[in-house]
């Protein structure tokens, strides 16, 4: 599964990527990216499963809100 998102920031240190799989009720951290890369390949997905993702940017001082 390839994820990509629009980079609206110019000062992020990286991104935090979280995923939830039905019937899980909470998101879990799957990776942390450094730099301004706006693409991620999730190589751990399984066929016939439904996943939801959320991503947020971070700096050494703060974190953004999660993506929709």
N, CA, C and O of each residue as an XYZ file, in Angstrom:
272
protein
N       0.856     -1.165      0.000
C       0.000      0.000      0.000
C       0.902      1.228      0.000
O       1.734      1.395      0.891
N       0.735      2.070     -0.985
C       1.506      3.301     -1.063
C       0.660      4.464     -0.576
O      -0.438      4.694     -1.081
N       1.162      5.187      0.390
C       0.510      6.376      0.918
C       1.255      7.593      0.412
O       2.480      7.577      0.294
N       0.518      8.642      0.116
C       1.153      9.915     -0.216
C       0.260     11.032      0.296
O      -0.950     10.854      0.436
N       0.852     12.172      0.573
C       0.115     13.285      1.124
C       0.747     14.578      0.667
O       1.902     14.615      0.240
N      -0.045     15.653      0.766
C       0.435     16.971      0.388
C       1.233     17.558      1.544
O       0.770     17.558      2.684
N       2.407     18.047      1.257
C       3.285     18.657      2.253
C       2.968     20.150      2.313
O       3.361     20.905      1.424
N       2.260     20.574      3.356
C       1.872     21.976      3.513
C       2.847     22.759      4.382
O       2.654     23.954      4.606
N       3.875     22.111      4.865
C       4.821     22.761      5.766
C       6.186     22.898      5.103
O       6.489     22.213      4.126
N       6.989     23.781      5.641
C       8.350     23.912      5.128
C       9.380     23.673      6.227
O      10.584     23.716      5.974
N       8.905     23.421      7.449
C       9.847     23.305      8.561
C       9.709     22.009      9.349
O      10.212     21.918     10.469
N       9.038     21.003      8.790
C       8.869     19.766      9.546
C      10.185     18.995      9.631
O      11.030     19.063      8.739
N      10.327     18.260     10.733
C      11.466     17.360     10.880
C      11.133     15.976     10.333
O      12.029     15.191     10.026
N       9.837     15.683     10.214
C       9.412     14.393      9.698
C       7.933     14.165      9.910
O       7.178     15.087     10.221
N       7.531     12.903      9.732
C       6.124     12.527      9.835
C       5.968     11.282     10.698
O       6.841     10.415     10.736
N       4.848     11.218     11.381
C       4.462     10.060     12.188
C       3.301      9.395     11.456
O       2.313     10.053     11.131
N       3.414      8.101     11.195
C       2.388      7.369     10.462
C       1.775      6.324     11.390
O       2.478      5.512     11.990
N       0.454      6.365     11.492
C      -0.282      5.418     12.328
C      -1.332      4.708     11.488
O      -1.819      5.238     10.489
N      -1.668      3.495     11.918
C      -2.622      2.672     11.171
C      -3.552      1.960     12.138
O      -3.187      1.642     13.270
N      -4.760      1.719     11.660
C      -5.706      0.915     12.416
C      -6.340     -0.064     11.456
O      -6.643      0.272     10.311
N      -6.538     -1.270     11.930
C      -7.112     -2.342     11.113
C      -8.409     -2.777     11.784
O      -8.447     -2.972     12.999
N      -9.472     -2.929     10.996
C     -10.729     -3.418     11.585
C     -10.482     -4.781     12.184
O      -9.837     -5.595     11.522
N     -10.935     -5.098     13.368
C     -11.834     -4.336     14.237
C     -11.115     -3.548     15.335
O     -11.733     -3.223     16.349
N      -9.849     -3.237     15.166
C      -9.137     -2.461     16.184
C      -9.838     -1.130     16.403
O     -10.397     -0.545     15.476
N      -9.799     -0.667     17.634
C     -10.462      0.595     17.944
C      -9.486      1.754     18.062
O      -9.903      2.911     18.114
N      -8.202      1.461     18.105
C      -7.236      2.551     18.235
C      -6.121      2.403     17.196
O      -5.821      1.307     16.722
N      -5.529      3.535     16.866
C      -4.417      3.562     15.926
C      -3.136      3.126     16.627
O      -2.961      3.344     17.826
N      -2.241      2.505     15.856
C      -0.924      2.137     16.367
C       0.138      2.770     15.473
O      -0.068      2.934     14.270
N       1.245      3.114     16.056
C       2.376      3.671     15.312
C       2.971      2.583     14.430
O       3.299      1.498     14.910
N       3.113      2.880     13.121
C       3.771      1.901     12.250
C       5.124      2.389     11.756
O       5.982      1.583     11.395
N       5.323      3.717     11.737
C       6.631      4.217     11.313
C       6.756      5.707     11.587
O       5.759      6.415     11.733
N       7.986      6.162     11.652
C       8.307      7.583     11.767
C       9.310      7.906     10.668
O      10.371      7.288     10.571
N       8.957      8.878      9.850
C       9.831      9.281      8.751
C      10.557     10.556      9.116
O       9.982     11.444      9.745
N      11.803     10.653      8.732
C      12.571     11.878      8.945
C      12.631     12.645      7.636
O      12.667     12.053      6.557
N      12.643     13.966      7.738
C      12.729     14.806      6.553
C      11.362     15.137      5.994
O      10.340     14.906      6.641
N      11.351     15.673      4.802
C      10.107     16.139      4.195
C       9.551     15.164      3.156
O       8.803     15.573      2.268
N       9.903     13.896      3.255
C       9.369     12.882      2.355
C       7.851     12.813      2.525
O       7.372     12.736      3.656
N       7.091     12.839      1.444
C       5.638     12.784      1.549
C       5.060     11.523      0.895
O       3.967     11.543      0.331
N       5.813     10.443      0.986
C       5.366      9.156      0.459
C       5.860      8.049      1.378
O       6.967      8.112      1.913
N       5.004      7.015      1.553
C       5.363      5.891      2.416
C       4.767      4.620      1.818
O       3.628      4.629      1.354
N       5.523      3.538      1.827
C       5.033      2.242      1.363
C       4.886      1.330      2.577
O       5.861      1.005      3.254
N       3.648      0.929      2.832
C       3.356      0.011      3.938
C       3.440     -1.410      3.390
O       2.537     -1.872      2.692
N       4.522     -2.086      3.710
C       4.760     -3.434      3.190
C       4.160     -4.519      4.071
O       4.330     -5.705      3.785
N       3.462     -4.139      5.138
C       2.932     -5.129      6.078
C       1.427     -5.349      5.934
O       0.830     -6.038      6.762
N       0.800     -4.778      4.901
C      -0.636     -4.969      4.729
C      -0.939     -6.395      4.299
O      -0.121     -7.062      3.665
N      -2.122     -6.838      4.656
C      -2.581     -8.170      4.288
C      -3.769     -8.035      3.345
O      -4.552     -7.092      3.460
N      -3.901     -8.959      2.430
C      -5.014     -8.919      1.485
C      -6.333     -9.102      2.219
O      -6.393     -9.734      3.274
N      -7.382     -8.543      1.646
C      -8.750     -8.650      2.148
C      -8.918     -8.028      3.540
O      -9.805     -8.424      4.295
N      -8.074     -7.064      3.871
C      -8.186     -6.344      5.144
C      -8.469     -4.879      4.849
O      -8.066     -4.356      3.810
N      -9.155     -4.230      5.760
C      -9.439     -2.810      5.632
C      -8.578     -2.064      6.640
O      -8.561     -2.395      7.825
N      -7.862     -1.054      6.156
C      -6.965     -0.259      6.995
C      -7.368      1.207      6.925
O      -7.863      1.685      5.904
N      -7.148      1.896      8.012
C      -7.282      3.348      8.051
C      -5.948      3.895      8.533
O      -5.316      3.333      9.428
N      -5.533      4.997      7.928
C      -4.253      5.605      8.267
C      -4.471      7.037      8.729
O      -5.463      7.676      8.378
N      -3.534      7.524      9.516
C      -3.476      8.940      9.830
C      -2.005      9.329      9.947
O      -1.159      8.534     10.358
N      -1.732     10.563      9.576
C      -0.357     11.053      9.513
C      -0.305     12.431     10.149
O      -1.234     13.225     10.003
N       0.781     12.712     10.853
C       0.990     14.066     11.352
C       2.456     14.421     11.221
O       3.336     13.565     11.313
N       2.697     15.703     11.004
C       4.061     16.216     10.918
C       4.557     16.543     12.317
O       3.774     16.798     13.232
N       5.881     16.530     12.460
C       6.454     16.918     13.745
C       7.719     17.742     13.532
O       8.398     17.633     12.511
N       8.006     18.566     14.525
C       9.283     19.266     14.632
C       9.827     18.945     16.017
O       9.171     18.245     16.788
N      10.995     19.436     16.338
C      11.529     19.171     17.678
C      10.763     19.933     18.749
O      10.950     19.684     19.940
N       9.893     20.868     18.332
C       9.145     21.677     19.288
C       7.672     21.312     19.399
O       7.061     21.550     20.441
N       7.084     20.736     18.345
C       5.636     20.503     18.349
C       5.244     19.463     17.303
O       6.064     19.024     16.496
N       3.952     19.078     17.339
C       3.384     18.169     16.353
C       2.135     18.807     15.763
O       1.436     19.559     16.442
N       1.858     18.510     14.509
C       0.655     19.028     13.860
C      -0.547     18.194     14.281
O      -0.411     17.207     15.005
N      -1.725     18.602     13.819
C      -2.911     17.765     13.963
C      -2.782     16.582     13.022
O      -1.999     16.625     12.073
N      -3.545     15.525     13.278
C      -3.551     14.371     12.380
C      -4.262     14.718     11.074
O      -5.118     15.601     11.029
N      -3.893     14.014     10.035
C      -4.583     14.135      8.751
C      -6.006     13.597      8.884
O      -6.344     12.929      9.861
N      -6.832     13.901      7.881
C      -8.198     13.354      7.864
C      -8.172     11.891      7.506
O      -9.223     11.253      7.440
